Amino acid sequence: ETHHWIQLEQSYLDSKSIQDVIWNKHTDRPVTCQMNPYLSLSLKIWDACRSTLAPGLSPLSSFLDQSWFPPAHLCQSFSGWRRVGLYRLHDISSKGKLLSKQDIERKGKFAIPWFQYLQLDHFFTHSSSTFHLDRDLTAFEQLLASSVYRLTGFISI
């Protein structure tokens, strides 16, 4: 059974999950998030907590929803990644390095177009130090990545 507040949150997220939206920069969130004052305020509080407890770009961030990875916005070819559960930075990398094409394919049980892999490799090669992609999950991120929090209304807890 889905709680009513979860349904309310979801209705403002443009088919994205709240677990993904919270890691996005304010400018990369669906505009509809600002239409609900409770969700908007919750996200502001979340941002304040996150900046202290998990500063910088989180490995839990989706590379599909961010302005810093334009290939995911410019074409629909990356849409299959979300369906197989490989859309967060930590899903496709280890210690700031992109996993091999074969390892990602094995994890997701799907064939990755070579060009998409090269686009991701370019991002990791040129952005790893800027975004500090080589860091481990903080204790806060580990807690929020656990299955307990994926089953409930994330912001409304």
Disulfide bonds with the S-S distance in Angstrom:
none
